[in-house]
Amino acid sequence: MSTPTVHERNSDQAAYWNGPAGRRWTDRQEMQDFVLAPVSAALLDRARVARGERVIDIGCGCGATAIELAERVGPEGQVTGLDISAPMLERARERAPANLPLQLILADATVHPFAAGATDLLFSRFGVMFFADPVQSFANMRKALRPGGRMAFAAWREPRKNPWMIVPLQEAYKYVARLPEVAPDDPGPFAFASEDRVQHILKGAGFTGIAMEPVDLTVDLAAGRGLEAAVNGALAIGPVSRALEGQAPEQLAAVASSIRAALATRQQGETVPLGASVWIATATNP
């Protein structure tokens, strides 16, 4: 499977998700699905998926939400999972039961030629914060919706509301240089932290009935597997992994030790619960 055709301004993201980052997520698929399960449950609840509907899952990754959506729409419906990462989509194909009404497509949603007006619901769990030109991307995705069709997606709120990511990163910064500062509208996990920005993007793309619901959650960084699983997860995925790229072994060991000590204060049995906060955005195609 090759790298997909992408909009030129999304090429850095395509390289990132088809490189080591995509492989790390694929290798840790089971753990990450467990950690993010509370978000998936909240988003699926707000999306109101009905049997027989046609759904597109944007940034479906390793397939957890696409598979769940396909089970919910049943044989009368159809789900299309779209992602820019070949290794993650390959994992989704391995996992998906053969009898599900699910197709998986390697593509960039900014330029993919969606069938016009054929979809009831656009859905995404953290797949929409990485577009260089989000207005163009959402306008292209909106073409897929029928009149009155819906959209529902989850995006992270600001870092201070997400200690599950920031606590390990603060420990890492005691030993390694901080990641380069990014502008609030640069593609990345917190690109949709601002409610005003998301409202502006969705209105610019032609959506109406836009609602932004803040949802506070608790995620188990250990996925029920104990402190070391939480430490390994913090080191392997997210901003800590980026901060540690190219660091010497002694730096890596020091960071791991510091994260372990910080997470140990949060440990409850085999779990390490930390706070998380997302926006669940919903909108309509007029």
C-alpha positions as CSV (number, residue, x, y, z in Angstrom):
1,M,0.0,0.0,0.0
2,S,1.5,3.4,-1.0
3,T,1.2,6.9,0.4
4,P,-2.0,8.5,-0.7
5,T,-2.4,11.5,-3.1
6,V,-2.7,14.5,-0.8
7,H,-3.2,18.2,-1.0
8,E,0.3,19.7,-1.2
9,R,-0.1,21.6,2.1
10,N,-1.0,18.3,3.9
11,S,2.2,16.5,2.7
12,D,4.0,16.9,6.1
13,Q,1.0,15.2,7.8
14,A,1.0,12.4,5.2
15,A,4.7,11.8,5.8
16,Y,4.3,11.8,9.6
17,W,1.3,9.4,9.7
18,N,2.8,7.0,7.1
19,G,6.2,7.0,8.9
20,P,7.1,6.1,12.5
21,A,4.1,7.7,14.0
22,G,1.7,5.6,12.1
23,R,3.6,2.5,12.9
24,R,3.6,3.4,16.6
25,W,-0.1,3.8,16.7
26,T,-0.6,0.6,14.8
27,D,1.7,-1.3,17.2
28,R,-0.2,0.1,20.2
29,Q,-3.7,-0.1,18.6
30,E,-5.3,-2.2,21.4
31,M,-4.0,0.0,24.2
32,Q,-4.9,3.2,22.5
33,D,-8.5,2.0,21.7
34,F,-8.9,1.2,25.4
35,V,-7.5,4.6,26.5
36,L,-9.7,6.5,24.1
37,A,-12.8,4.4,24.7
38,P,-14.6,7.0,26.9
39,V,-14.2,9.5,24.1
40,S,-15.6,7.1,21.5
41,A,-18.6,6.3,23.7
42,A,-19.4,10.0,24.2
43,L,-19.1,10.8,20.5
44,L,-21.1,7.8,19.4
45,D,-23.9,8.9,21.8
46,R,-24.0,12.4,20.3
47,A,-23.8,11.2,16.7
48,R,-27.1,9.3,17.0
49,V,-26.1,6.7,14.4
50,A,-29.2,4.9,13.1
51,R,-29.6,1.5,11.4
52,G,-29.4,1.8,7.6
53,E,-27.5,5.1,7.5
54,R,-24.5,5.9,5.3
55,V,-21.6,7.1,7.3
56,I,-18.1,8.4,6.6
57,D,-15.5,8.1,9.4
58,I,-12.8,10.7,8.7
59,G,-9.4,9.8,10.0
60,C,-10.6,6.3,11.0
61,G,-7.0,5.2,11.9
62,C,-6.8,1.5,13.0
63,G,-10.6,1.1,12.6
64,A,-12.1,1.1,16.1
65,T,-14.8,3.6,15.4
66,A,-15.4,2.6,11.8
67,I,-16.0,-1.0,12.9
68,E,-18.4,0.1,15.7
69,L,-20.3,2.4,13.2
70,A,-20.6,-0.4,10.7
71,E,-22.1,-2.7,13.4
72,R,-24.6,0.0,14.3
73,V,-25.8,0.8,10.8
74,G,-26.2,-2.9,10.0
75,P,-26.4,-4.6,6.6
76,E,-28.9,-2.0,5.4
77,G,-26.3,0.8,5.9
78,Q,-22.8,1.5,4.7
79,V,-19.7,2.9,6.4
80,T,-16.6,4.3,4.7
81,G,-13.5,4.7,6.7
82,L,-11.1,7.3,5.3
83,D,-7.5,7.8,6.5
84,I,-4.2,9.2,5.2
85,S,-2.1,6.5,7.0
86,A,-1.4,3.3,5.1
87,P,-0.1,1.3,8.1
88,M,-3.1,2.3,10.3
89,L,-5.6,1.4,7.5
90,E,-3.9,-1.9,7.0
91,R,-4.4,-2.7,10.7
92,A,-8.1,-1.7,10.3
93,R,-8.4,-4.1,7.4
94,E,-6.9,-6.9,9.5
95,R,-9.4,-6.2,12.3
96,A,-12.6,-5.7,10.5
97,P,-15.0,-8.7,10.2
98,A,-15.6,-9.7,6.6
99,N,-19.4,-9.4,6.8
100,L,-19.5,-5.8,7.9
101,P,-20.8,-3.1,5.5
102,L,-17.5,-1.3,5.7
103,Q,-15.0,0.0,3.1
104,L,-11.7,1.5,3.9
105,I,-10.0,4.1,1.7
106,L,-6.5,5.6,1.8
107,A,-7.1,9.2,1.0
108,D,-6.8,12.8,2.0
109,A,-10.3,14.2,2.9
110,T,-9.2,17.7,1.6
111,V,-9.1,16.5,-2.0
112,H,-10.9,13.1,-2.1
113,P,-13.7,13.1,-4.7
114,F,-16.6,12.2,-2.4
115,A,-19.9,11.1,-4.0
116,A,-22.1,14.2,-3.7
117,G,-25.0,14.1,-1.4
118,A,-24.7,10.4,-0.6
119,T,-24.0,10.4,3.1
120,D,-26.1,10.8,6.2
121,L,-23.3,11.4,8.7
122,L,-19.7,12.6,8.8
123,F,-18.0,11.3,11.9
124,S,-14.5,11.7,13.3
125,R,-12.7,10.9,16.5
126,F,-9.6,13.2,16.4
127,G,-9.2,13.0,12.6
128,V,-9.9,16.6,11.7
129,M,-7.4,18.7,13.5
130,F,-4.5,18.1,11.1
131,F,-5.6,19.9,7.9
132,A,-3.5,22.8,6.7
133,D,-6.6,24.5,5.2
134,P,-9.5,23.3,7.4
135,V,-12.1,25.4,5.7
136,Q,-11.3,23.9,2.3
137,S,-11.2,20.4,3.9
138,F,-14.5,20.7,5.6
139,A,-16.1,22.3,2.5
140,N,-15.0,19.2,0.5
141,M,-16.3,16.8,3.1
142,R,-19.6,18.6,3.3
143,K,-20.2,17.8,-0.4
144,A,-20.6,14.2,0.7
145,L,-23.6,15.0,2.9
146,R,-27.2,14.9,1.8
147,P,-29.2,18.0,2.5
148,G,-29.9,17.9,6.2
149,G,-27.1,15.4,6.8
150,R,-25.2,15.6,10.0
151,M,-21.6,15.9,11.2
152,A,-20.2,14.9,14.6
153,F,-16.6,15.0,15.7
154,A,-14.4,15.0,18.8
155,A,-11.3,17.3,19.2
156,W,-9.1,18.0,22.1
157,R,-9.6,21.1,24.2
158,E,-6.7,23.1,25.4
159,P,-3.6,21.4,26.9
160,R,-4.2,22.4,30.5
161,K,-7.5,20.6,30.4
162,N,-5.8,17.4,29.3
163,P,-3.4,16.3,32.1
164,W,-3.3,12.8,30.6
165,M,-1.1,14.2,27.9
166,I,0.5,17.2,29.7
167,V,1.6,15.6,33.0
168,P,4.1,13.2,31.2
169,L,5.2,16.0,28.9
170,Q,6.0,18.3,31.8
171,E,8.2,15.5,33.3
172,A,10.0,15.0,30.0
173,Y,10.8,18.8,29.8
174,K,12.9,18.4,32.9
175,Y,15.5,16.6,30.8
176,V,14.9,17.5,27.1
177,A,14.3,20.6,25.2
178,R,10.7,21.8,24.7
179,L,9.0,21.1,21.4
180,P,8.9,24.1,19.1
181,E,6.1,26.5,19.7
182,V,3.2,26.1,17.3
183,A,0.7,28.7,16.3
184,P,-2.9,28.1,17.6
185,D,-4.1,27.4,14.1
186,D,-1.2,25.1,13.0
187,P,-2.2,21.5,12.4
188,G,-1.9,19.3,15.4
189,P,-3.8,17.7,18.4
190,F,-4.8,21.1,19.9
191,A,-5.6,22.9,16.7
192,F,-9.3,22.9,17.5
193,A,-9.0,23.9,21.1
194,S,-10.5,27.3,20.4
195,E,-14.3,27.2,20.2
196,D,-14.3,30.4,18.2
197,R,-11.9,29.0,15.7
198,V,-13.9,25.9,15.1
199,Q,-17.1,27.9,14.7
200,H,-15.4,30.1,12.2
201,I,-14.1,27.1,10.2
202,L,-17.4,25.3,10.1
203,K,-19.4,28.4,9.1
204,G,-16.8,29.1,6.4
205,A,-17.3,25.6,5.1
206,G,-21.0,26.1,4.8
207,F,-22.3,24.2,7.9
208,T,-25.2,25.4,10.0
209,G,-26.7,24.4,13.3
210,I,-23.2,24.3,14.8
211,A,-22.9,23.3,18.5
212,M,-19.8,22.8,20.6
213,E,-20.2,20.7,23.7
214,P,-17.3,20.6,26.3
215,V,-17.0,17.0,27.6
216,D,-14.8,16.2,30.6
217,L,-13.7,12.6,30.9
218,T,-11.2,10.4,32.8
219,V,-9.0,8.1,30.7
220,D,-6.9,5.2,32.1
221,L,-3.4,5.7,30.7
222,A,-2.5,2.2,31.8
223,A,-5.5,0.5,30.1
224,G,-5.9,-1.6,33.2
225,R,-2.4,-3.0,32.9
226,G,-0.5,-1.3,35.6
227,L,2.0,1.5,36.1
228,E,4.6,0.3,33.6
229,A,2.0,0.1,30.8
230,A,1.1,3.7,31.5
231,V,4.7,4.8,31.4
232,N,5.3,2.9,28.2
233,G,2.2,4.5,26.6
234,A,3.3,8.0,27.6
235,L,6.7,7.4,26.0
236,A,5.4,5.8,22.8
237,I,2.5,8.0,21.8
238,G,1.8,11.7,21.7
239,P,3.9,14.8,22.5
240,V,6.4,13.0,24.7
241,S,7.4,10.6,21.9
242,R,8.1,13.7,19.7
243,A,10.1,15.4,22.4
244,L,12.3,12.3,22.8
245,E,13.1,11.8,19.1
246,G,16.9,11.5,18.8
247,Q,17.7,11.7,22.5
248,A,20.5,9.7,24.1
249,P,19.7,6.6,26.1
250,E,20.5,8.2,29.4
251,Q,18.0,11.0,28.6
252,L,15.4,8.5,27.7
253,A,16.0,6.6,31.0
254,A,15.8,9.8,33.0
255,V,12.5,10.8,31.4
256,A,11.0,7.4,31.9
257,S,12.0,7.5,35.6
258,S,10.5,10.9,36.1
259,I,7.2,10.0,34.3
260,R,7.0,6.8,36.4
261,A,7.3,8.8,39.6
262,A,4.6,11.3,38.6
263,L,2.2,8.7,37.4
264,A,2.7,6.6,40.5
265,T,1.0,9.3,42.5
266,R,-2.1,8.8,40.3
267,Q,-2.1,5.0,40.3
268,Q,-5.2,3.2,41.5
269,G,-4.6,-0.6,41.5
270,E,-3.8,-1.5,37.9
271,T,-5.2,1.8,36.5
272,V,-3.7,5.2,36.2
273,P,-6.6,7.6,35.7
274,L,-6.1,11.1,34.5
275,G,-8.3,13.9,33.3
276,A,-9.1,14.5,29.6
277,S,-11.4,17.1,27.9
278,V,-12.8,17.3,24.4
279,W,-15.1,19.3,22.3
280,I,-17.9,17.3,20.7
281,A,-18.9,19.4,17.7
282,T,-22.1,18.8,15.8
283,A,-23.4,20.5,12.7
284,T,-25.8,20.2,9.8
285,N,-25.5,20.4,6.0
286,P,-28.2,22.9,5.0
